[in-house]
Amino acid sequence: MPLTDDDDIRDVLALDSIAVVGCSTTPGKAAHEIPRYLQQQGYEIHPVNPYAETVLDRPAVDSLGEVDAEIDVVDVFRPSDEVAGIVDDAVARHEGRGDIDVIWLQLGITDSEALTEAEAVGLWTVQDRCLKVEHERLIAD
């Protein structure tokens, strides 16, 4: 079951490195503004966007597998019908490299079946919630 308890969400928010799948280059879009907010709060953002060279002054990569740094959280800004493939990539990376602790599906994005597969290999999952909203509610002063 995806995490819903405030204490569990706080534990996720205590992690540092976030790969943002679908991170946008377009100011004003949620997929740009939320990662920007998280970056301003001190999180290490790794943009995953095959159509961009840089996002938020960080190099963008085509896939999770191309992120060189260790990843704690995979934050997904892609349509629900793309989640299963993203989860497959995250699980493969988790099993191969040992990183990725959490898959977070942003507000309006759901795929319970894919998240059940992620949970089966020990990943925490969150769906249909906004990282910025939860950070502001539980962490920000």
ZABA-137048 format. One line per 4 residues: number of its first residue (from 1); their letters; for each residue x, z, y of N, C-alpha, C. Coordinates in nm, 4 decimals, padded with zeros to 6 digits. Example, Ala and Ser with C-alpha at 12.3 -4.5 7.8 and 13.67 -1.06 7.14 Angstrom:
# ZABA-137048
1 = AS = 01.3190/00.7800/-00.5690/01.2300/00.7800/-00.4500/01.3200/00.7800/-00.3300 | 01.2850/00.7080/-00.2250/01.3670/00.7140/-00.1060/01.2900/00.7870/00.0030
END
This chain:
# ZABA-137048
1 = MPLT = 00.0831/00.0000/-00.1186/00.0000/00.0000/00.0000/00.0880/00.0000/00.1257 | 00.0549/-00.0825/00.2214/00.1298/-00.0801/00.3474/00.1245/00.0581/00.4134 | 00.2311/00.0911/00.4843/00.2398/00.2195/00.5530/00.1372/00.2264/00.6655 | 00.0734/00.3434/00.6780/-00.0213/00.3656/00.7872/-00.0006/00.5018/00.8523
5 = DDDD = 00.0657/00.5930/00.7846/00.0871/00.7286/00.8342/00.1868/00.7274/00.9505 | 00.1583/00.8022/01.0559/00.2460/00.8052/01.1734/00.3875/00.8481/01.1388 | 00.4046/00.9438/01.0493/00.5399/00.9873/01.0124/00.6174/00.8747/00.9444 | 00.5502/00.7989/00.8587/00.6159/00.6850/00.7935/00.6517/00.5772/00.8958
9 = IRDV = 00.5618/00.5501/00.9890/00.5899/00.4501/01.0935/00.7073/00.4963/01.1797 | 00.7142/00.6252/01.2107/00.8297/00.6788/01.2860/00.9597/00.6548/01.2093 | 00.9563/00.6737/01.0760/01.0759/00.6484/00.9949/01.1198/00.5029/01.0074 | 01.0257/00.4116/01.0087/01.0586/00.2697/01.0261/01.1178/00.2473/01.1646
13 = LALD = 01.0579/00.3077/01.2648/01.1055/00.2902/01.4023/01.2423/00.3525/01.4257 | 01.2884/00.4367/01.3346/01.4219/00.4968/01.3455/01.5311/00.4018/01.2957 | 01.4925/00.2925/01.2320/01.5897/00.1941/01.1849/01.6379/00.1101/01.3032 | 01.7500/00.0402/01.2874/01.8157/-00.0236/01.4016/01.8123/-00.1763/01.4066
17 = SIAV = 01.8273/-00.2401/01.2938/01.8516/-00.3839/01.2897/01.7241/-00.4575/01.2466 | 01.6746/-00.5468/01.3341/01.5479/-00.6150/01.3092/01.5697/-00.7662/01.3122 | 01.5412/-00.8318/01.1997/01.5377/-00.9780/01.1965/01.3962/-01.0201/01.2316 | 01.3823/-01.1028/01.3342/01.2508/-01.1441/01.3816/01.2268/-01.2890/01.3391
21 = VGCS = 01.1436/-01.3054/01.2356/01.1121/-01.4386/01.1848/01.0020/-01.4978/01.2719 | 01.0355/-01.6087/01.3360/00.9424/-01.6710/01.4293/00.9644/-01.6270/01.5729 | 01.0799/-01.5691/01.6000/01.1140/-01.5248/01.7359/01.1104/-01.6468/01.8288 | 01.0366/-01.6343/01.9376/01.0129/-01.7476/02.0266/01.1081/-01.7502/02.1463
25 = TTPG = 01.1358/-01.8716/02.1921/01.2150/-01.8907/02.3137/01.1271/-01.8900/02.4389 | 00.9959/-01.8829/02.4213/00.9019/-01.8987/02.5318/00.8603/-01.7649/02.5922 | 00.9080/-01.7342/02.7141/00.8641/-01.6116/02.7800/00.7109/-01.6094/02.7914 | 00.6557/-01.4915/02.7745/00.5116/-01.4749/02.7803/00.4447/-01.4742/02.6445
29 = KAAH = 00.5080/-01.5371/02.5453/00.4523/-01.5333/02.4100/00.4881/-01.3996/02.3448 | 00.3971/-01.3464/02.2652/00.4219/-01.2194/02.1967/00.5500/-01.2251/02.1133 | 00.5764/-01.3388/02.0502/00.6947/-01.3530/01.9655/00.8247/-01.3564/02.0462 | 00.8153/-01.3569/02.1775/00.9312/-01.3445/02.2661/00.9320/-01.2072/02.3334
33 = EIPR = 00.8178/-01.1672/02.3857/00.8107/-01.0435/02.4650/00.8288/-00.9173/02.3805 | 00.7765/-00.9156/02.2605/00.7907/-00.7957/02.1765/00.9358/-00.7783/02.1315 | 01.0021/-00.8827/02.0792/01.1442/-00.8652/02.0483/01.2280/-00.8286/02.1716 | 01.1928/-00.8854/02.2875/01.2648/-00.8509/02.4113/01.2479/-00.7026/02.4423
37 = YLQQ = 01.1268/-00.6519/02.4316/01.1019/-00.5086/02.4532/01.1848/-00.4257/02.3549 | 01.1837/-00.4640/02.2282/01.2589/-00.3875/02.1275/01.4082/-00.3913/02.1570 | 01.4581/-00.5066/02.2002/01.5990/-00.5195/02.2385/01.6306/-00.4247/02.3542 | 01.5415/-00.4187/02.4519/01.5608/-00.3298/02.5665/01.5579/-00.1824/02.5253
41 = QGYE = 01.4940/-00.1521/02.4140/01.4884/-00.0146/02.3636/01.6088/00.0197/02.2771 | 01.7011/-00.0761/02.2597/01.8244/-00.0501/02.1873/01.8294/-00.1030/02.0455 | 01.7255/-00.1717/02.0014/01.7281/-00.2304/01.8674/01.8163/-00.3539/01.8670 | 01.8817/-00.3778/01.7542/01.9624/-00.4979/01.7356/01.8697/-00.6073/01.6818
45 = IHPV = 01.8465/-00.7102/01.7615/01.7534/-00.8168/01.7267/01.8308/-00.9375/01.6731 | 01.7826/-00.9906/01.5604/01.8400/-01.1106/01.4980/01.7302/-01.2163/01.4908 | 01.7284/-01.3120/01.5854/01.6230/-01.4136/01.5870/01.6363/-01.5123/01.4705 | 01.5246/-01.5355/01.4037/01.5174/-01.6379/01.2999/01.4196/-01.7438/01.3499
49 = NPYA = 01.4772/-01.8583/01.3913/01.3986/-01.9675/01.4473/01.4786/-02.0959/01.4272 | 01.4367/-02.1807/01.3335/01.5142/-02.3024/01.3047/01.5131/-02.4054/01.4174 | 01.4323/-02.3846/01.5212/01.4217/-02.4807/01.6304/01.4955/-02.4363/01.7562 | 01.5673/-02.3245/01.7467/01.6372/-02.2724/01.8650/01.7829/-02.2442/01.8313
53 = ETVL = 01.8681/-02.2574/01.9324/02.0084/-02.2187/01.9151/02.0294/-02.0735/01.9530 | 01.9601/-02.0293/02.0583/01.9666/-01.8901/02.0998/01.8274/-01.8434/02.1411 | 01.8042/-01.7148/02.1223/01.6829/-01.6494/02.1701/01.7262/-01.5106/02.2174 | 01.6838/-01.4739/02.3361/01.7185/-01.3423/02.3921/01.8706/-01.3215/02.3976
57 = DRPA = 01.9400/-01.4299/02.4310/02.0870/-01.4277/02.4405/02.1550/-01.3921/02.3092 | 02.0872/-01.4183/02.1992/02.1430/-01.3953/02.0653/02.1377/-01.5280/01.9892 | 02.2352/-01.5534/01.9028/02.2276/-01.6769/01.8237/02.1083/-01.6728/01.7284 | 02.0338/-01.7817/01.7246/01.9221/-01.7928/01.6307/01.9713/-01.8622/01.5041
61 = VDSL = 01.9139/-01.8226/01.3920/01.9476/-01.8839/01.2632/01.8207/-01.9433/01.2027 | 01.8407/-02.0277/01.1023/01.7284/-02.0987/01.0406/01.6495/-02.0144/00.9415 | 01.7156/-01.9155/00.8788/01.6491/-01.8395/00.7726/01.7084/-01.6988/00.7628 | 01.6371/-01.6114/00.6940/01.6878/-01.4752/00.6725/01.8237/-01.4761/00.6046
65 = GEVD = 01.8427/-01.5669/00.5126/01.9697/-01.5746/00.4403/02.0887/-01.6044/00.5290 | 02.0650/-01.6590/00.6482/02.1737/-01.6934/00.7396/02.2086/-01.5820/00.8378 | 02.1340/-01.4729/00.8366/02.1672/-01.3592/00.9233/02.2877/-01.2894/00.8621 | 02.3998/-01.2876/00.9361/02.5219/-01.2267/00.8841/02.5152/-01.0744/00.8813
69 = AEID = 02.4520/-01.0163/00.9798/02.4463/-00.8705/00.9916/02.3527/-00.8107/00.8869 | 02.3700/-00.6822/00.8651/02.2776/-00.6102/00.7783/02.1419/-00.6006/00.8480 | 02.0359/-00.6196/00.7722/01.8994/-00.6159/00.8246/01.8290/-00.4926/00.7693 | 01.7649/-00.4166/00.8580/01.6806/-00.3045/00.8156/01.5347/-00.3467/00.8036
73 = VVDV = 01.4859/-00.4185/00.9047/01.3450/-00.4551/00.9135/01.3331/-00.6062/00.9324 | 01.2407/-00.6677/00.8587/01.2030/-00.8067/00.8830/01.0688/-00.8029/00.9542 | 01.0677/-00.8463/01.0799/00.9475/-00.8485/01.1636/00.8966/-00.9920/01.1654 | 00.7710/-01.0116/01.1215/00.7188/-01.1466/01.1005/00.6182/-01.1856/01.2086
77 = FRPS = 00.6511/-01.2961/01.2777/00.5635/-01.3587/01.3771/00.5286/-01.4996/01.3301 | 00.4821/-01.5147/01.2107/00.4423/-01.6437/01.1565/00.3014/-01.6297/01.1003 | 00.2301/-01.7408/01.0834/00.0934/-01.7329/01.0313/00.0889/-01.6677/00.8921 | -00.0243/-01.6066/00.8632/-00.0418/-01.5370/00.7354/-00.0117/-01.6261/00.6154
81 = DEVA = -00.0441/-01.7552/00.6239/-00.0203/-01.8421/00.5084/00.1284/-01.8711/00.4845 | 00.2156/-01.8291/00.5742/00.3599/-01.8447/00.5544/00.4265/-01.7157/00.5057 | 00.3508/-01.6071/00.4999/00.4090/-01.4769/00.4669/00.4694/-01.4747/00.3269 | 00.4019/-01.5322/00.2285/00.4513/-01.5252/00.0902/00.5937/-01.5804/00.0794
85 = GIVD = 00.6217/-01.6929/00.1437/00.7563/-01.7500/00.1394/00.8582/-01.6629/00.2102 | 00.8181/-01.6022/00.3205/00.9084/-01.5129/00.3938/00.9382/-01.3889/00.3104 | 00.8351/-01.3364/00.2458/00.8554/-01.2199/00.1582/00.9464/-01.2569/00.0419 | 00.9283/-01.3737/-00.0158/01.0176/-01.4183/-00.1238/01.1627/-01.4195/-00.0765
89 = DAVA = 01.1867/-01.4723/00.0438/01.3227/-01.4754/00.0992/01.3760/-01.3340/00.1213 | 01.2911/-01.2452/00.1723/01.3331/-01.1070/00.1985/01.3645/-01.0340/00.0685 | 01.2815/-01.0535/-00.0331/01.3057/-00.9890/-00.1628/01.4355/-01.0407/-00.2237 | 01.4578/-01.1710/-00.2162/01.5816/-01.2288/-00.2700/01.7030/-01.1704/-00.1985
93 = RHEG = 01.6949/-01.1584/-00.0680/01.8062/-01.1005/00.0074/01.8235/-00.9535/-00.0269 | 01.7145/-00.8799/-00.0365/01.7202/-00.7377/-00.0719/01.7876/-00.7200/-00.2076 | 01.7498/-00.8002/-00.3035/01.8078/-00.7895/-00.4372/01.9526/-00.8382/-00.4407 | 01.9868/-00.9364/-00.3574/02.1217/-00.9917/-00.3575/02.2215/-00.9155/-00.2726
97 = RGDI = 02.1774/-00.8674/-00.1562/02.2689/-00.8009/-00.0620/02.2442/-00.6518/-00.0479 | 02.1277/-00.6069/-00.0904/02.0977/-00.4642/-00.0838/02.0481/-00.4167/00.0513 | 02.0293/-00.5090/00.1459/01.9732/-00.4659/00.2738/01.8235/-00.4991/00.2762 | 01.7622/-00.4858/00.3876/01.6179/-00.4988/00.4121/01.5443/-00.3831/00.3454
101 = DVIW = 01.4927/-00.2959/00.4306/01.4143/-00.1813/00.3848/01.2652/-00.2015/00.4080 | 01.2298/-00.2823/00.5093/01.0901/-00.2915/00.5536/01.0536/-00.4360/00.5871 | 00.9327/-00.4741/00.5492/00.8737/-00.5987/00.5982/00.7555/-00.5585/00.6848 | 00.7591/-00.6025/00.8107/00.6559/-00.5671/00.9091/00.5845/-00.6946/00.9512
105 = LQLG = 00.4537/-00.7019/00.9249/00.3723/-00.8148/00.9684/00.3011/-00.7762/01.0970 | 00.3239/-00.8537/01.2012/00.2687/-00.8237/01.3330/00.1160/-00.8290/01.3331 | 00.0590/-00.7829/01.4409/-00.0857/-00.7767/01.4595/-00.1505/-00.9107/01.4280 | -00.2532/-00.9075/01.3427/-00.3240/-01.0292/01.3052/-00.2651/-01.1024/01.1865
109 = ITDS = -00.1527/-01.0549/01.1338/-00.0858/-01.1216/01.0217/-00.1004/-01.0330/00.8983 | -00.1558/-01.0905/00.7902/-00.1766/-01.0144/00.6673/-00.1498/-01.1004/00.5448 | -00.1046/-01.0363/00.4391/-00.0936/-01.0961/00.3059/-00.0680/-00.9828/00.2073 | -00.1748/-00.9196/00.1645/-00.1630/-00.8022/00.0770/-00.0938/-00.8350/-00.0547
113 = EALT = -00.1194/-00.9525/-00.1088/-00.0579/-00.9912/-00.2358/00.0941/-01.0012/-00.2216 | 00.1411/-01.0667/-00.1177/00.2857/-01.0797/-00.0960/00.3491/-00.9429/-00.0719 | 00.2809/-00.8570/00.0041/00.3369/-00.7246/00.0316/00.3412/-00.6392/-00.0942 | 00.2471/-00.6574/-00.1842/00.2506/-00.5854/-00.3122/00.3763/-00.6237/-00.3893
117 = EAEA = 00.4134/-00.7509/-00.3846/00.5368/-00.7962/-00.4507/00.6591/-00.7315/-00.3862 | 00.6597/-00.7197/-00.2544/00.7713/-00.6557/-00.1847/00.7800/-00.5078/-00.2213 | 00.6667/-00.4428/-00.2261/00.6639/-00.3006/-00.2615/00.7119/-00.2782/-00.4044 | 00.6881/-00.3742/-00.4923/00.7293/-00.3625/-00.6330/00.8811/-00.3545/-00.6485
121 = VGLW = 00.9555/-00.4064/-00.5496/01.1018/-00.3973/-00.5554/01.1549/-00.2873/-00.4637 | 01.0648/-00.2032/-00.4121/01.1072/-00.0869/-00.3350/01.1056/-00.1015/-00.1848 | 01.0537/-00.2123/-00.1334/01.0477/-00.2290/00.0114/00.9249/-00.1591/00.0675 | 00.9394/-00.1028/00.1866/00.8251/-00.0517/00.2607/00.7610/-00.1695/00.3298
125 = TVQD = 00.6307/-00.1616/00.3507/00.5610/-00.2697/00.4186/00.4640/-00.2144/00.5219 | 00.4447/-00.2939/00.6261/00.3476/-00.2649/00.7312/00.2801/-00.3984/00.7618 | 00.1476/-00.3970/00.7785/00.0820/-00.5224/00.8152/-00.0247/-00.4999/00.9209 | -00.0446/-00.6056/00.9995/-00.1475/-00.6069/01.1029/-00.1270/-00.4958/01.2062
129 = RCLK = 00.0000/-00.4718/01.2413/00.0345/-00.3738/01.3450/00.1443/-00.4328/01.4328 | 00.1471/-00.3885/01.5572/00.2469/-00.4360/01.6522/00.3596/-00.3339/01.6657 | 00.4826/-00.3793/01.6457/00.5985/-00.2907/01.6598/00.6072/-00.2306/01.7992 | 00.5794/-00.3093/01.9016/00.5869/-00.2579/02.0384/00.4812/-00.1508/02.0615
133 = VEHE = 00.3593/-00.1772/02.0203/00.2515/-00.0800/02.0384/00.2848/00.0507/01.9667 | 00.3332/00.0395/01.8440/00.3656/00.1597/01.7674/00.4851/00.2331/01.8293 | 00.5820/00.1594/01.8801/00.6966/00.2223/01.9455/00.6506/00.2968/02.0705 | 00.5709/00.2314/02.1524/00.5196/00.2961/02.2736/00.4364/00.4205/02.2406
137 = RLIA = 00.3582/00.4118/02.1353/00.2681/00.5223/02.0980/00.3428/00.6400/02.0372 | 00.4451/00.6113/01.9544/00.5078/00.7182/01.8767/00.6476/00.7608/01.9254 | 00.7175/00.6733/01.9961/00.8580/00.7003/02.0310/00.8820/00.7079/02.1800 | 00.8345/00.6081/02.2531/00.8642/00.5988/02.3967/00.8131/00.7201/02.4718
141 = D = 00.8862/00.7558/02.5753/00.8463/00.8733/02.6555/00.7330/00.8382/02.7454
END
